[in-house]
């Protein structure tokens, strides 16, 4: 799995696993699925999903998904990825 570095809110850098990234054309936004290797119990891994925006070449900001409508569209896209 590809490793990427992210900058946390407190300014520290953290290396995480890039699980997947995808664009949802319907809402013209890109999303990323990340893992920090944390257990979610019962053999499952905790994942993080965020919108990402390229602010300058090769530099990306992660943006939390705040509204339920966007979250529903993201969940449907992830379901389609898993099923394909």
N, C-alpha and C positions, 0 to 999 in steps of 0.2 A: 504494500500500500504506500502511496506517495506521502511523504511528510512535508508539511508546510509550516511556516512560522506565523503566528498571529500576535498582535500587540493587545494586551489586556487593558481594561479600563484604567488600571493603576500604573500603566506605562511599562510593565514587565513583558518580556517576550516569552512565548510558550510554543513548543513544537507539538503539533497535532497531526493525526492521520486524516488525509483527505479521502473520504469514503466515496463521494460522488459530487458532481456539479451539474446543473441543468438550467435551461432557460424556459420560462413559460411565456410563449409568444402572446397568448391571450391578454396578459397584463404587462407584457414587455419588461419583465424583471428576471434577474438571474439569482439562483440560489445555490447554496453549498451545504453539504452534509459532512460534518466533522466528528471525529472521535478522539477522546483523550485517553482511551484504554480503560475507562472506568466500568465496573460491573453494574448492571441494572438488576442483578439477581437471576436465578434460574438459567444460567448460561448465556444470558443476553448482555449486550454492551450498551451503555448509555451513549446516545448520539445527540448532536447539536445541529439545528437547522437554522440558517440565516440567509437573508438576502445579501448579495455582495455587489459593490459598485467599484469600478476602476476609477480612482481619483486622478491618477497620472499613470503613464506607462509602467506596468508591472507592480503598481501599488493599489491595493484593494482595501476598502472599508467594509466591515460586516455591519449589517443593519438588522436589528431585531424585528421579528414579525409581530406587529402590534394589534392589527385588526383581525377579527374573526373571519371576515370574507376572504382575505388573502390567505389566511391559514387553511381554510377549507380547500382553496384552489391548490395550494402546495401539497396538502395531504392526498388529494386526488392524483396529482402528478407523480408523487412518490409511489402510490399504489400501482399506477400504470408502469412505472419503471420496474418494480418488483415482479409484476406479472409478465413482463416481456422478456 
